[in-house]
Amino acid sequence: MADKRSPARSRILDTATELFNAHGVRGVGVDRIIAESGVAKATLYSHFRSKDDLVIAYLHGADGLWRGALREAATSAGSDPREQILGLFDALRTATICDGFRGCAFINTASETEPGTAPHATSVEHKQAVRAWLRELTVAAGADDPVLLAQQLSVLIDGVMSAAALEPTPEFTEAARAAARTLISVACPDPAMA
């Protein structure tokens, strides 16, 4: 397999990312990626053995960017885990009002691939990793049922991504933030009130 840091690999992956984000993984063929990245077919296949390998690389890149944005937004909200949970909605708002936002890369890919395939499994792994991180936050926030609260937050996040794919407006994120605030107030007793 070719060097993962090569300019040709980066060009292929950057082109595929742009095309997959705009048209979905099924809506873009390898020939289009080759044509738009300006590489030879042999070059693409020296870096990615198959289209699935390219889709997985795309998803890994999206995973790093998205989880990094969530963590940064949570950290920026301060040291209180309850506020960090609400802070992650800042990353959601920023992502969903961008020009060209087409929804969650992982939900979209999962809907376009068969269960049991590597791209589908990679999408599921991403969602599980986000929920695990949310569970860490809900445990730190003192939730009575941290697993349930993490699941509820995950549904809110995915719901905003889906709604904003149709109508990219900040109102969805703000509605979800308000719902999260209510869920947190019920699930996480305020230690100052104890």
Secondary structure, DSSP 8 states (H G I E B T S, - for coil): ---TT-HHHHHHHHHHHHHHHHH-SSS--HHHHHHHHT--HHHHHHH-SSHHHHHHHHHHHHHHHHHHHHHHHHHHT-S-HHHHHHHHHHHHHHHHTSTT--S-HHHHHHHHS-TTSHHHHHHHHHHHHHHHHHHHHHHHTT-SSHHHHHHHHHHHHHHHHHHHHHS--HHHHHHHHHHHHHHHHHHS--GGG-
